[in-house]
Amino acid sequence: MLGCGIIGLPLSGKTTIFNVITGSGAEVKPYAGGKTDPNRAIVEVPDERIDKLTEIFKPKKRTPAMVEFVDLAGLSRDASRGAGLGNAFLSFVAEADALIHVLRAFDNPEVPHPEETLDPLRDWKIVETELILRDLGLTETRLSRLSAKKRLLPEEQLEADLLKRCQEHLLEERPLRDLPLDEDQLRLLRGFTFVSLKPELVVLNLDETQVTDDSIPGYEELAALCESRGMPLVKVYGRMEMEMSALSPDEQAEFMAELHVAETGRKRLISGAYRLLGLLSFFTVGPDEVRAWTLKGRATAVDAAGTIHSDLARGFIRAQVVNYEEFMRHGGSFAACREAGVLRLEGKEYPVKDGDILEIRFNV
């Protein structure tokens, strides 16, 4: 299962955001006493579509899509040189498939900021620099080993050329996620687990008084940076939303209305993380089970079949397909979809789209 690592400076509220995501209230405690093992949780991806399909088919079982979140200890300045938890932290970051970067925007005199002042953009740069330096060290180590060889094999020369390009980019203090790379190049780099190559979602951790952009330190500059780098930016009232999880749905709605927030930070974070991982959901439906299955983008019908069961991929004949939106537009009826011509038969290479409802026809 793909997962997101929650990173940030100490005291940025990472564990609070983890608690918001998991709906665990105050059950999971912040890092203290030298703890390095991360907190982990697998959570349901909020999706109204599976709820609607469950209402229609009334199955014995409902199985939503799931995604993992890992709350990592705070990354200190100079972690790449061994400060704080140093390499122990960075090794956990390397295991994540994507990063949720928590930035502190709230003020709390009882919990002083480790950099003494509130500046989310500066904090982002501190952590990003540590990720870049860690990756730069890896490229330099590997290039040094390759340069020690008298003669490189063709595949080693390809690797060396690509790593030099990465090194030049990192020396410009740019993360590798900003470097244009094709699928073959990404495959070649996969074994290095470069941390600055991982997609990143930025979370501004606010308090309930920060209801306007001008109440957030340096918001315009940070928002412009995120837009230019293609990083989603999510605002979350961390402490309040963590405590709100213990309230009834009506009380939660009342709090959200006061903050002019249309949906909870929990939903926005989980859905954003799912997209960040490049995932989509397709559905199988019936009286026994309504289930959301997870696929990487660009997956085909036969990939979807294999996700359900290897036998379905091995004996694949056709996939019967209708997208959720079309299905609901025609009254949640396969018969009506068939009559309207929107229920189709597709072959192995059909690119599965988010929200497709599939029935695999196979023979083994």
C-alpha positions in Angstrom: 0.0 0.0 0.0 1.3 3.5 -0.9 1.7 5.9 1.9 2.5 9.5 2.8 5.1 10.6 5.3 4.2 13.7 7.4 7.3 15.9 7.8 8.1 19.3 9.2 10.2 21.1 11.9 9.8 20.1 15.5 6.7 21.7 17.2 5.0 22.4 13.8 2.0 20.2 14.8 2.7 17.2 12.7 1.2 14.8 15.2 -1.8 17.0 15.5 -2.3 16.8 11.7 -1.8 13.0 12.0 -4.6 12.9 14.6 -6.8 15.1 12.4 -6.3 12.6 9.5 -6.9 9.5 11.6 -9.8 11.0 13.6 -8.0 9.8 16.7 -8.6 12.9 18.8 -5.7 13.2 21.3 -4.9 9.5 21.4 -1.6 9.7 19.5 1.0 11.6 21.4 3.7 13.9 20.0 7.3 12.8 19.8 9.2 13.0 23.0 11.9 11.4 25.0 14.0 10.5 22.0 11.3 8.4 20.3 12.2 7.8 16.6 9.7 5.1 15.5 6.9 6.7 13.4 3.2 6.6 14.2 1.4 4.8 11.4 -2.3 4.6 10.4 -4.2 3.2 7.5 -7.3 5.4 6.9 -10.4 5.3 4.6 -10.4 7.7 1.7 -13.6 9.8 1.9 -15.6 9.2 -1.2 -19.3 10.0 -1.6 -19.5 7.7 -4.6 -19.0 4.5 -2.7 -21.6 5.7 -0.2 -24.2 6.3 -3.0 -23.4 2.9 -4.6 -23.9 1.2 -1.2 -27.3 2.8 -0.9 -28.3 1.5 -4.4 -27.0 -2.0 -4.1 -27.4 -2.6 -0.3 -24.5 -5.1 -0.3 -23.5 -7.3 2.6 -20.1 -5.6 2.6 -18.7 -2.1 1.8 -15.0 -1.8 1.2 -13.6 1.7 0.6 -10.2 2.7 -0.7 -7.5 3.1 1.9 -4.2 5.0 2.2 -1.4 5.0 4.8 -0.1 8.0 6.7 3.1 8.0 8.7 3.8 10.7 11.3 7.6 11.2 11.4 9.6 12.9 14.1 10.5 16.5 13.5 13.4 17.3 11.1 15.9 19.7 12.7 18.1 22.2 10.9 21.3 20.4 9.7 19.7 16.9 9.9 21.6 16.0 6.8 24.8 16.5 8.8 23.5 14.4 11.7 21.8 17.0 13.8 18.7 16.0 15.8 17.6 12.5 14.6 19.6 13.0 11.5 19.8 9.9 9.3 17.3 8.0 11.4 14.7 10.6 10.3 15.8 10.7 6.7 15.7 7.0 6.3 12.0 7.0 7.3 11.3 9.8 4.8 12.9 7.7 2.1 10.3 4.9 2.7 7.4 7.3 2.0 5.8 7.5 -1.5 4.8 11.2 -1.0 5.3 13.9 1.6 2.8 15.9 3.7 4.9 19.0 4.7 3.4 20.6 7.8 4.2 24.3 8.4 3.4 26.1 11.6 1.5 29.3 11.2 -0.2 29.4 14.7 1.2 31.2 17.6 1.4 29.6 21.1 3.7 31.3 23.7 3.6 28.1 25.7 5.2 26.1 22.8 8.0 28.4 21.5 8.9 28.0 17.8 12.3 26.3 17.4 13.4 29.2 15.1 11.9 31.7 17.6 9.6 33.5 15.0 6.7 32.5 12.8 7.7 32.2 9.2 6.2 29.3 7.3 8.1 30.0 4.1 11.4 30.0 5.9 10.5 26.8 7.7 9.6 25.2 4.3 13.1 26.2 3.0 14.8 24.7 6.0 13.3 21.3 5.6 13.5 21.4 1.8 17.2 22.2 2.1 17.8 19.2 4.3 16.1 16.9 1.8 18.1 18.4 -1.1 21.4 18.0 0.9 20.6 14.3 1.6 20.0 13.6 -2.1 23.1 15.5 -3.1 25.1 13.3 -0.8 23.7 10.2 -2.4 24.5 11.5 -6.0 28.0 12.4 -5.0 28.7 9.1 -3.4 27.4 7.1 -6.4 29.2 9.3 -8.9 32.5 8.9 -7.0 32.2 5.1 -7.2 31.4 5.2 -10.9 34.3 7.6 -11.6 36.7 5.2 -9.9 36.0 2.6 -12.6 38.4 2.5 -15.5 35.5 1.8 -18.0 31.8 2.1 -17.6 29.2 -0.3 -19.0 26.6 1.3 -21.3 24.0 1.2 -18.5 26.4 2.6 -16.0 27.2 5.5 -18.4 23.5 6.2 -18.7 23.2 6.2 -14.9 26.3 8.5 -14.5 24.9 11.0 -17.1 21.6 11.1 -15.3 23.1 11.5 -11.9 25.3 14.4 -13.1 22.1 16.1 -14.3 20.5 15.5 -10.9 23.6 16.8 -9.1 23.6 20.0 -11.1 19.9 20.5 -10.4 20.4 19.9 -6.6 23.4 22.3 -6.5 21.0 25.0 -7.7 19.0 24.2 -4.5 16.1 22.8 -6.4 14.4 19.6 -5.4 14.4 16.7 -7.9 10.6 16.8 -8.2 11.1 20.0 -10.3 13.5 18.2 -12.7 11.7 17.0 -15.9 12.2 13.2 -16.1 10.7 10.6 -18.3 9.4 7.2 -17.1 12.7 5.4 -18.0 14.8 8.0 -16.1 12.5 7.7 -13.1 12.8 3.9 -13.2 16.6 4.3 -13.2 16.5 6.5 -10.2 14.0 4.5 -8.1 16.6 2.5 -6.2 18.1 5.7 -4.8 14.9 6.6 -2.9 15.6 10.3 -3.4 13.6 12.2 -0.9 13.3 15.5 -2.8 11.9 13.6 -5.8 8.8 12.7 -3.9 5.6 14.7 -4.6 4.7 17.1 -1.8 1.6 18.6 -0.3 2.0 21.6 1.9 -0.2 22.0 5.0 -0.5 25.3 6.8 -1.3 24.5 10.5 -3.5 27.4 11.7 -5.4 28.3 14.8 -9.1 29.3 14.8 -8.3 33.1 14.7 -6.6 32.8 11.3 -9.7 33.0 9.1 -8.3 35.4 6.5 -5.1 35.2 4.4 -3.6 38.4 5.8 -3.7 36.8 9.3 -1.2 34.1 8.1 2.4 35.2 8.2 3.9 35.3 4.6 0.9 33.6 3.1 1.0 35.3 -0.4 4.7 34.4 -0.9 4.1 30.8 0.2 1.0 30.4 -1.9 2.9 31.8 -5.0 5.8 29.3 -4.3 3.4 26.4 -4.1 1.6 27.4 -7.3 4.9 27.8 -9.2 6.2 24.4 -7.9 2.9 22.5 -8.5 2.5 21.7 -4.8 -1.0 21.6 -3.4 -1.5 23.9 -0.4 -4.1 23.0 2.3 -5.1 25.1 5.3 -6.0 23.1 8.4 -7.1 24.3 11.9 -5.1 21.5 13.4 -5.8 21.7 17.1 -9.4 22.7 16.7 -10.2 20.0 14.1 -8.5 17.3 16.2 -10.7 18.2 19.2 -13.7 18.6 16.8 -13.5 14.9 15.9 -15.1 14.1 19.3 -18.2 16.2 18.5 -21.4 15.1 16.8 -21.8 15.8 13.0 -24.2 18.7 13.7 -21.7 20.3 16.1 -18.9 19.8 13.6 -21.0 21.5 10.9 -21.6 24.4 13.2 -17.9 24.9 13.9 -17.1 24.7 10.1 -19.8 27.2 9.3 -18.3 29.7 11.8 -14.9 29.3 10.0 -16.5 29.5 6.5 -15.0 26.0 5.7 -17.0 23.9 3.3 -15.4 20.5 4.2 -13.3 19.2 7.0 -9.5 19.5 6.9 -9.5 15.7 7.4 -11.3 15.1 4.1 -9.3 17.6 2.2 -6.0 16.1 3.5 -6.9 12.5 2.8 -8.3 13.3 -0.7 -5.4 15.5 -1.5 -2.9 12.8 -0.4 -4.7 10.2 -2.6 -4.3 12.5 -5.6 -0.8 13.3 -4.7 0.1 9.6 -4.8 -1.3 9.6 -8.4 -4.1 7.2 -7.4 -7.6 6.7 -8.8 -10.5 4.6 -7.7 -12.6 2.2 -9.7 -15.6 0.3 -8.4 -17.0 -3.2 -8.4 -20.6 -3.5 -7.3 -23.2 -6.2 -6.4 -25.3 -7.6 -3.6 -22.3 -9.2 -1.9 -19.9 -6.2 -1.9 -19.5 -2.7 -3.2 -15.8 -2.0 -3.3 -13.4 0.8 -4.3 -10.2 -0.5 -5.8 -7.0 1.6 -6.0 -5.0 2.0 -9.2 -2.1 4.1 -10.3 -2.9 6.6 -13.0 -2.5 5.3 -16.6 -3.5 1.8 -15.6 -5.4 -0.3 -18.0 -8.4 -2.6 -17.8 -6.2 -5.7 -17.5 -4.3 -3.9 -14.7 -7.6 -3.4 -12.9 -8.5 -7.1 -13.4 -5.2 -8.1 -11.9 -5.8 -5.8 -8.9 -9.0 -7.7 -8.2 -7.5 -11.2 -8.7 -4.6 -12.6 -10.8 -7.0 -15.1 -12.5 -9.1 -12.2 -13.9 -6.0 -10.7 -15.6 -4.8 -14.1 -16.8 -8.2 -15.0 -18.4 -9.2 -11.5 -19.3 -11.7 -11.3 -22.2 -13.5 -7.9 -21.9 -14.4 -5.3 -19.2 -17.9 -4.0 -19.0 -17.5 -0.3 -18.1 -19.7 2.7 -17.2 -18.4 5.7 -15.3 -20.1 6.6 -12.0 -21.3 9.9 -13.3 -23.1 8.3 -16.3 -24.4 5.6 -14.0 -26.0 8.0 -11.6 -27.3 10.2 -14.5 -29.2 7.2 -15.7 -30.8 6.5 -12.4 -28.3 4.0 -11.0 -29.5 1.4 -13.4 -27.3 -0.8 -15.6 -30.3 -1.5 -17.9 -30.9 2.2 -18.4 -27.1 2.7 -19.1 -27.2 -0.2 -21.6 -30.2 1.3 -23.4 -28.6 4.7 -23.6 -25.4 3.2 -25.0 -23.1 4.4 -22.1 -22.5 0.8 -20.8 -19.5 -0.3 -23.0 -17.3 -3.4 -23.5 -13.6 -2.5 -23.5 -10.4 -4.5 -24.2 -7.2 -5.0 -22.3 -5.7 -1.6 -23.2 -8.6 0.5 -22.1 -7.3 3.3 -19.8 -9.3 3.1 -16.6 -10.7 6.4 -15.4 -11.4 7.5 -11.9 -14.9 6.5 -11.0 -15.3 3.7 -13.6 -17.6 0.9 -12.5 -16.1 -2.4 -13.9 -17.3 -5.9 -14.4 -14.5 -8.2 -15.7 -15.4 -11.0 -18.1 -12.8 -13.7 -18.1 -12.2 -17.4 -18.8 -9.5 -19.6 -17.2 
